[in-house]
Amino acid sequence: MILFFGTRPGKPETIKLFNATCPYCQQRGTLTAITLKNYFHIFWIKLFKISSNTTIECSHCKRGYYENEFTDEMHRELSRIKK
């Protein structure tokens, strides 16, 4: 019997952060959060989430921020929107 299993990425989730300011260019409302989740699958059926990575990018200056670089304002806005 052949068993197909492994990991695969899910669909990216995009959230616009309207009330957060970019720390680099000081523009308000230009930040977009992108969350990518990886899933374990058997026969291409997603069973459970393995990991999740969130990055934020400014559409004005194109600066990207990883999770360890998020400001308190970014964290507050993400938690407010995700609820």
N, CA, C and O atoms as a printed pandas DataFrame, in Angstrom:
     atom_number atom_name residue_name chain_id  residue_number  x_coord  y_coord  z_coord
0              1         N          MET        A               1    0.843   -1.174    0.000
1              2        CA          MET        A               1    0.000    0.000    0.000
2              3         C          MET        A               1    0.893    1.244    0.000
3              4         O          MET        A               1    1.891    1.310    0.718
4              5         N          ILE        A               2    0.522    2.202   -0.799
5              6        CA          ILE        A               2    1.253    3.456   -0.882
6              7         C          ILE        A               2    0.528    4.497   -0.037
7              8         O          ILE        A               2   -0.690    4.654   -0.121
8              9         N          LEU        A               3    1.311    5.206    0.783
9             10        CA          LEU        A               3    0.754    6.223    1.669
10            11         C          LEU        A               3    1.386    7.568    1.324
11            12         O          LEU        A               3    2.599    7.735    1.451
12            13         N          PHE        A               4    0.578    8.517    0.894
13            14        CA          PHE        A               4    1.064    9.851    0.566
14            15         C          PHE        A               4    0.850   10.758    1.766
15            16         O          PHE        A               4   -0.285   10.990    2.181
16            17         N          PHE        A               5    1.959   11.280    2.333
17            18        CA          PHE        A               5    1.852   12.200    3.452
18            19         C          PHE        A               5    2.961   13.234    3.356
19            20         O          PHE        A               5    3.938   13.052    2.630
20            21         N          GLY        A               6    2.798   14.310    4.092
21            22        CA          GLY        A               6    3.807   15.368    4.083
22            23         C          GLY        A               6    3.237   16.659    4.612
23            24         O          GLY        A               6    2.264   16.668    5.367
24            25         N          THR        A               7    3.860   17.756    4.203
25            26        CA          THR        A               7    3.394   19.075    4.618
26            27         C          THR        A               7    3.065   19.892    3.384
27            28         O          THR        A               7    3.607   19.667    2.302
28            29         N          ARG        A               8    2.171   20.838    3.572
29            30        CA          ARG        A               8    1.829   21.739    2.479
30            31         C          ARG        A               8    1.353   23.058    3.060
31            32         O          ARG        A               8    0.766   23.089    4.141
32            33         N          PRO        A               9    1.604   24.147    2.344
33            34        CA          PRO        A               9    1.149   25.459    2.835
34            35         C          PRO        A               9   -0.340   25.640    2.594
35            36         O          PRO        A               9   -0.907   25.106    1.640
36            37         N          GLY        A              10   -0.953   26.401    3.474
37            38        CA          GLY        A              10   -2.354   26.765    3.291
38            39         C          GLY        A              10   -2.444   28.059    2.490
39            40         O          GLY        A              10   -1.440   28.565    1.988
40            41         N          LYS        A              11   -3.649   28.577    2.380
41            42        CA          LYS        A              11   -3.838   29.839    1.672
42            43         C          LYS        A              11   -3.365   30.992    2.563
43            44         O          LYS        A              11   -3.634   30.998    3.764
44            45         N          PRO        A              12   -2.668   31.958    1.982
45            46        CA          PRO        A              12   -2.227   33.098    2.801
46            47         C          PRO        A              12   -3.422   33.939    3.232
47            48         O          PRO        A              12   -4.350   34.169    2.456
48            49         N          GLU        A              13   -3.383   34.392    4.474
49            50        CA          GLU        A              13   -4.435   35.249    5.023
50            51         C          GLU        A              13   -3.881   36.665    5.087
51            52         O          GLU        A              13   -2.864   36.904    5.738
52            53         N          THR        A              14   -4.540   37.605    4.420
53            54        CA          THR        A              14   -4.079   38.986    4.350
54            55         C          THR        A              14   -5.004   39.883    5.160
55            56         O          THR        A              14   -6.224   39.834    5.008
56            57         N          ILE        A              15   -4.406   40.705    6.027
57            58        CA          ILE        A              15   -5.169   41.618    6.873
58            59         C          ILE        A              15   -4.558   43.015    6.735
59            60         O          ILE        A              15   -3.351   43.191    6.900
60            61         N          LYS        A              16   -5.388   43.990    6.435
61            62        CA          LYS        A              16   -4.947   45.386    6.334
62            63         C          LYS        A              16   -5.005   46.024    7.713
63            64         O          LYS        A              16   -6.040   45.979    8.378
64            65         N          LEU        A              17   -3.894   46.618    8.146
65            66        CA          LEU        A              17   -3.809   47.271    9.456
66            67         C          LEU        A              17   -3.999   48.778    9.272
67            68         O          LEU        A              17   -3.032   49.502    9.036
68            69         N          PHE        A              18   -5.235   49.245    9.377
69            70        CA          PHE        A              18   -5.554   50.644    9.096
70            71         C          PHE        A              18   -5.099   51.596   10.199
71            72         O          PHE        A              18   -4.798   52.756    9.917
72            73         N          ASN        A              19   -5.042   51.133   11.446
73            74        CA          ASN        A              19   -4.739   52.025   12.565
74            75         C          ASN        A              19   -3.314   51.879   13.092
75            76         O          ASN        A              19   -3.028   52.298   14.214
76            77         N          ALA        A              20   -2.424   51.297   12.307
77            78        CA          ALA        A              20   -1.027   51.135   12.727
78            79         C          ALA        A              20   -0.121   52.005   11.862
79            80         O          ALA        A              20   -0.396   52.236   10.684
80            81         N          THR        A              21    0.953   52.478   12.463
81            82        CA          THR        A              21    1.915   53.343   11.786
82            83         C          THR        A              21    3.195   52.567   11.502
83            84         O          THR        A              21    3.674   51.815   12.350
84            85         N          CYS        A              22    3.745   52.752   10.307
85            86        CA          CYS        A              22    5.017   52.127    9.946
86            87         C          CYS        A              22    6.127   52.818   10.741
87            88         O          CYS        A              22    6.257   54.040   10.672
88            89         N          PRO        A              23    6.932   52.055   11.497
89            90        CA          PRO        A              23    8.002   52.675   12.275
90            91         C          PRO        A              23    9.113   53.292   11.413
91            92         O          PRO        A              23    9.843   54.164   11.884
92            93         N          TYR        A              24    9.245   52.853   10.169
93            94        CA          TYR        A              24   10.320   53.335    9.309
94            95         C          TYR        A              24    9.959   54.652    8.603
95            96         O          TYR        A              24   10.721   55.617    8.661
96            97         N          CYS        A              25    8.785   54.687    7.930
97            98        CA          CYS        A              25    8.423   55.878    7.156
98            99         C          CYS        A              25    7.334   56.723    7.820
99           100         O          CYS        A              25    6.979   57.782    7.302
100          101         N          GLN        A              26    6.799   56.270    8.960
101          102        CA          GLN        A              26    5.798   56.997    9.748
102          103         C          GLN        A              26    4.470   57.204    9.013
103          104         O          GLN        A              26    3.713   58.109    9.362
104          105         N          GLN        A              27    4.180   56.385    8.010
105          106        CA          GLN        A              27    2.899   56.469    7.303
106          107         C          GLN        A              27    1.859   55.635    8.039
107          108         O          GLN        A              27    2.152   54.527    8.488
108          109         N          ARG        A              28    0.658   56.159    8.162
109          110        CA          ARG        A              28   -0.418   55.467    8.874
110          111         C          ARG        A              28   -1.349   54.801    7.870
111          112         O          ARG        A              28   -1.707   55.396    6.854
112          113         N          GLY        A              29   -1.739   53.561    8.160
113          114        CA          GLY        A              29   -2.691   52.844    7.318
114          115         C          GLY        A              29   -2.085   52.171    6.101
115          116         O          GLY        A              29   -2.817   51.791    5.187
116          117         N          THR        A              30   -0.773   52.012    6.060
117          118        CA          THR        A              30   -0.130   51.404    4.888
118          119         C          THR        A              30    0.381   49.992    5.161
119          120         O          THR        A              30    1.007   49.388    4.290
120          121         N          LEU        A              31    0.125   49.458    6.352
121          122        CA          LEU        A              31    0.657   48.148    6.721
122          123         C          LEU        A              31   -0.325   47.026    6.384
123          124         O          LEU        A              31   -1.534   47.155    6.581
124          125         N          THR        A              32    0.224   45.924    5.869
125          126        CA          THR        A              32   -0.556   44.737    5.551
126          127         C          THR        A              32    0.115   43.534    6.203
127          128         O          THR        A              32    1.311   43.309    6.019
128          129         N          ALA        A              33   -0.660   42.760    6.968
129          130        CA          ALA        A              33   -0.152   41.545    7.620
130          131         C          ALA        A              33   -0.512   40.338    6.767
131          132         O          ALA        A              33   -1.647   40.203    6.310
132          133         N          ILE        A              34    0.463   39.467    6.558
133          134        CA          ILE        A              34    0.261   38.249    5.769
134          135         C          ILE        A              34    0.634   37.062    6.659
135          136         O          ILE        A              34    1.762   36.972    7.144
136          137         N          THR        A              35   -0.327   36.147    6.871
137          138        CA          THR        A              35   -0.107   34.975    7.697
138          139         C          THR        A              35   -0.109   33.738    6.814
139          140         O          THR        A              35   -1.064   33.497    6.075
140          141         N          LEU        A              36    0.966   32.953    6.892
141          142        CA          LEU        A              36    1.086   31.694    6.159
142          143         C          LEU        A              36    1.106   30.545    7.158
143          144         O          LEU        A              36    1.866   30.571    8.126
144          145         N          LYS        A              37    0.272   29.539    6.925
145          146        CA          LYS        A              37    0.197   28.383    7.812
146          147         C          LYS        A              37    0.610   27.133    7.043
147          148         O          LYS        A              37    0.246   26.965    5.879
148          149         N          ASN        A              38    1.371   26.259    7.697
149          150        CA          ASN        A              38    1.764   24.979    7.120
150          151         C          ASN        A              38    0.978   23.870    7.798
151          152         O          ASN        A              38    0.795   23.882    9.015
152          153         N          TYR        A              39    0.508   22.900    6.997
153          154        CA          TYR        A              39   -0.317   21.813    7.495
154          155         C          TYR        A              39    0.312   20.460    7.194
155          156         O          TYR        A              39    1.014   20.299    6.196
156          157         N          PHE        A              40    0.054   19.492    8.064
157          158        CA          PHE        A              40    0.413   18.100    7.800
158          159         C          PHE        A              40   -0.760   17.483    7.048
159          160         O          PHE        A              40   -1.917   17.714    7.398
160          161         N          HIS        A              41   -0.458   16.693    6.005
161          162        CA          HIS        A              41   -1.537   16.088    5.233
162          163         C          HIS        A              41   -1.273   14.610    4.975
163          164         O          HIS        A              41   -0.126   14.164    4.931
164          165         N          ILE        A              42   -2.338   13.875    4.808
165          166        CA          ILE        A              42   -2.313   12.489    4.332
166          167         C          ILE        A              42   -3.258   12.423    3.145
167          168         O          ILE        A              42   -4.418   12.824    3.239
168          169         N          PHE        A              43   -2.756   11.918    2.033
169          170        CA          PHE        A              43   -3.507   11.872    0.779
170          171         C          PHE        A              43   -4.085   13.246    0.435
171          172         O          PHE        A              43   -5.229   13.344   -0.009
172          173         N          TRP        A              44   -3.306   14.297    0.639
173          174        CA          TRP        A              44   -3.629   15.677    0.294
174          175         C          TRP        A              44   -4.820   16.244    1.069
175          176         O          TRP        A              44   -5.419   17.239    0.660
176          177         N          ILE        A              45   -5.154   15.610    2.180
177          178        CA          ILE        A              45   -6.187   16.117    3.076
178          179         C          ILE        A              45   -5.485   16.715    4.292
179          180         O          ILE        A              45   -4.764   16.019    5.006
180          181         N          LYS        A              46   -5.701   18.009    4.521
181          182        CA          LYS        A              46   -5.047   18.683    5.639
182          183         C          LYS        A              46   -5.606   18.139    6.951
183          184         O          LYS        A              46   -6.820   18.102    7.149
184          185         N          LEU        A              47   -4.707   17.714    7.850
185          186        CA          LEU        A              47   -5.144   17.165    9.129
186          187         C          LEU        A              47   -4.988   18.145   10.274
187          188         O          LEU        A              47   -5.933   18.357   11.033
188          189         N          PHE        A              48   -3.799   18.756   10.419
189          190        CA          PHE        A              48   -3.597   19.724   11.490
190          191         C          PHE        A              48   -2.499   20.703   11.107
191          192         O          PHE        A              48   -1.649   20.428   10.261
192          193         N          LYS        A              49   -2.553   21.860   11.766
193          194        CA          LYS        A              49   -1.591   22.930   11.493
194          195         C          LYS        A              49   -0.280   22.625   12.200
195          196         O          LYS        A              49   -0.272   22.252   13.373
196          197         N          ILE        A              50    0.831   22.784   11.482
197          198        CA          ILE        A              50    2.162   22.559   12.044
198          199         C          ILE        A              50    2.771   23.875   12.511
199          200         O          ILE        A              50    3.290   23.961   13.624
200          201         N          SER        A              51    2.711   24.899   11.667
201          202        CA          SER        A              51    3.333   26.177   12.008
202          203         C          SER        A              51    2.555   27.326   11.379
203          204         O          SER        A              51    1.733   27.133   10.484
204          205         N          SER        A              52    2.838   28.515   11.870
205          206        CA          SER        A              52    2.206   29.725   11.359
206          207         C          SER        A              52    3.233   30.856   11.424
207          208         O          SER        A              52    3.870   31.056   12.458
208          209         N          ASN        A              53    3.394   31.593   10.329
209          210        CA          ASN        A              53    4.327   32.716   10.258
210          211         C          ASN        A              53    3.586   33.955    9.791
211          212         O          ASN        A              53    2.847   33.909    8.807
212          213         N          THR        A              54    3.781   35.060   10.493
213          214        CA          THR        A              54    3.154   36.323   10.120
214          215         C          THR        A              54    4.239   37.345    9.816
215          216         O          THR        A              54    5.188   37.507   10.583
216          217         N          THR        A              55    4.088   38.027    8.695
217          218        CA          THR        A              55    4.967   39.139    8.344
218          219         C          THR        A              55    4.094   40.348    8.038
219          220         O          THR        A              55    2.934   40.207    7.651
220          221         N          ILE        A              56    4.658   41.528    8.214
221          222        CA          ILE        A              56    3.949   42.769    7.915
222          223         C          ILE        A              56    4.792   43.555    6.930
223          224         O          ILE        A              56    6.009   43.663    7.082
224          225         N          GLU        A              57    4.125   44.109    5.909
225          226        CA          GLU        A              57    4.821   44.898    4.895
226          227         C          GLU        A              57    4.134   46.250    4.747
227          228         O          GLU        A              57    2.907   46.343    4.783
228          229         N          CYS        A              58    4.929   47.281    4.584
229          230        CA          CYS        A              58    4.418   48.634    4.347
230          231         C          CYS        A              58    4.301   48.846    2.834
231          232         O          CYS        A              58    5.260   48.623    2.096
232          233         N          SER        A              59    3.135   49.271    2.384
233          234        CA          SER        A              59    2.943   49.481    0.946
234          235         C          SER        A              59    3.566   50.799    0.473
235          236         O          SER        A              59    3.685   51.025   -0.731
236          237         N          HIS        A              60    3.958   51.660    1.395
237          238        CA          HIS        A              60    4.567   52.939    1.017
238          239         C          HIS        A              60    6.078   52.801    0.817
239          240         O          HIS        A              60    6.600   53.152   -0.241
240          241         N          CYS        A              61    6.780   52.290    1.835
241          242        CA          CYS        A              61    8.248   52.189    1.751
242          243         C          CYS        A              61    8.731   50.771    1.417
243          244         O          CYS        A              61    9.927   50.553    1.223
244          245         N          LYS        A              62    7.801   49.810    1.349
245          246        CA          LYS        A              62    8.097   48.395    1.016
246          247         C          LYS        A              62    8.956   47.701    2.067
247          248         O          LYS        A              62    9.575   46.677    1.778
248          249         N          ARG        A              63    9.001   48.238    3.265
249          250        CA          ARG        A              63    9.775   47.628    4.364
250          251         C          ARG        A              63    8.979   46.459    4.918
251          252         O          ARG        A              63    7.767   46.567    5.106
252          253         N          GLY        A              64    9.642   45.353    5.177
253          254        CA          GLY        A              64    9.008   44.170    5.750
254          255         C          GLY        A              64    9.431   43.973    7.194
255          256         O          GLY        A              64   10.558   44.297    7.568
256          257         N          TYR        A              65    8.530   43.442    8.003
257          258        CA          TYR        A              65    8.789   43.197    9.424
258          259         C          TYR        A              65    8.443   41.751    9.754
259          260         O          TYR        A              65    7.363   41.267    9.415
260          261         N          TYR        A              66    9.371   41.068   10.418
261          262        CA          TYR        A              66    9.110   39.731   10.925
262          263         C          TYR        A              66    8.470   39.837   12.301
263          264         O          TYR        A              66    8.427   40.921   12.884
264          265         N          GLU        A              67    7.973   38.719   12.825
265          266        CA          GLU        A              67    7.236   38.728   14.085
266          267         C          GLU        A              67    8.052   39.284   15.247
267          268         O          GLU        A              67    7.492   39.928   16.133
268          269         N          ASN        A              68    9.356   39.052   15.262
269          270        CA          ASN        A              68   10.175   39.573   16.364
270          271         C          ASN        A              68   10.430   41.077   16.236
271          272         O          ASN        A              68   10.966   41.683   17.164
272          273         N          GLU        A              69   10.060   41.692   15.111
273          274        CA          GLU        A              69   10.245   43.125   14.895
274          275         C          GLU        A              69    8.950   43.926   15.059
275          276         O          GLU        A              69    8.965   45.149   14.919
276          277         N          PHE        A              70    7.825   43.253   15.354
277          278        CA          PHE        A              70    6.552   43.953   15.485
278          279         C          PHE        A              70    6.587   44.909   16.665
279          280         O          PHE        A              70    7.128   44.578   17.720
280          281         N          THR        A              71    6.015   46.087   16.494
281          282        CA          THR        A              71    5.888   47.039   17.591
282          283         C          THR        A              71    4.640   46.689   18.402
283          284         O          THR        A              71    3.830   45.864   17.981
284          285         N          ASP        A              72    4.494   47.319   19.563
285          286        CA          ASP        A              72    3.304   47.098   20.388
286          287         C          ASP        A              72    2.040   47.517   19.642
287          288         O          ASP        A              72    0.993   46.885   19.784
288          289         N          GLU        A              73    2.137   48.572   18.856
289          290        CA          GLU        A              73    0.998   49.045   18.076
290          291         C          GLU        A              73    0.565   47.995   17.045
291          292         O          GLU        A              73   -0.630   47.777   16.843
292          293         N          MET        A              74    1.534   47.349   16.396
293          294        CA          MET        A              74    1.220   46.288   15.424
294          295         C          MET        A              74    0.557   45.106   16.110
295          296         O          MET        A              74   -0.428   44.568   15.604
296          297         N          HIS        A              75    1.090   44.692   17.268
297          298        CA          HIS        A              75    0.497   43.580   18.022
298          299         C          HIS        A              75   -0.932   43.901   18.437
299          300         O          HIS        A              75   -1.814   43.052   18.313
300          301         N          ARG        A              76   -1.175   45.118   18.931
301          302        CA          ARG        A              76   -2.530   45.508   19.349
302          303         C          ARG        A              76   -3.498   45.478   18.179
303          304         O          ARG        A              76   -4.618   44.985   18.314
304          305         N          GLU        A              77   -3.079   45.998   17.036
305          306        CA          GLU        A              77   -3.950   46.039   15.865
306          307         C          GLU        A              77   -4.249   44.633   15.349
307          308         O          GLU        A              77   -5.385   44.341   14.975
308          309         N          LEU        A              78   -3.244   43.764   15.325
309          310        CA          LEU        A              78   -3.464   42.381   14.893
310          311         C          LEU        A              78   -4.438   41.659   15.825
311          312         O          LEU        A              78   -5.348   40.973   15.361
312          313         N          SER        A              79   -4.250   41.811   17.120
313          314        CA          SER        A              79   -5.134   41.115   18.070
314          315         C          SER        A              79   -6.540   41.700   18.025
315          316         O          SER        A              79   -7.507   40.966   18.231
316          317         N          ARG        A              80   -6.685   43.000   17.761
317          318        CA          ARG        A              80   -8.009   43.621   17.666
318          319         C          ARG        A              80   -8.766   43.109   16.442
319          320         O          ARG        A              80   -9.965   42.840   16.521
320          321         N          ILE        A              81   -8.077   42.976   15.321
321          322        CA          ILE        A              81   -8.716   42.550   14.078
322          323         C          ILE        A              81   -9.034   41.059   14.100
323          324         O          ILE        A              81  -10.088   40.657   13.606
324          325         N          LYS        A              82   -8.162   40.232   14.654
325          326        CA          LYS        A              82   -8.358   38.785   14.626
326          327         C          LYS        A              82   -9.484   38.318   15.535
327          328         O          LYS        A              82   -9.944   37.185   15.399
328          329         N          LYS        A              83   -9.940   39.154   16.457
329          330        CA          LYS        A              83  -11.030   38.743   17.358
330          331         C          LYS        A              83  -12.358   38.769   16.695
331          332         O          LYS        A              83  -13.368   38.450   17.322
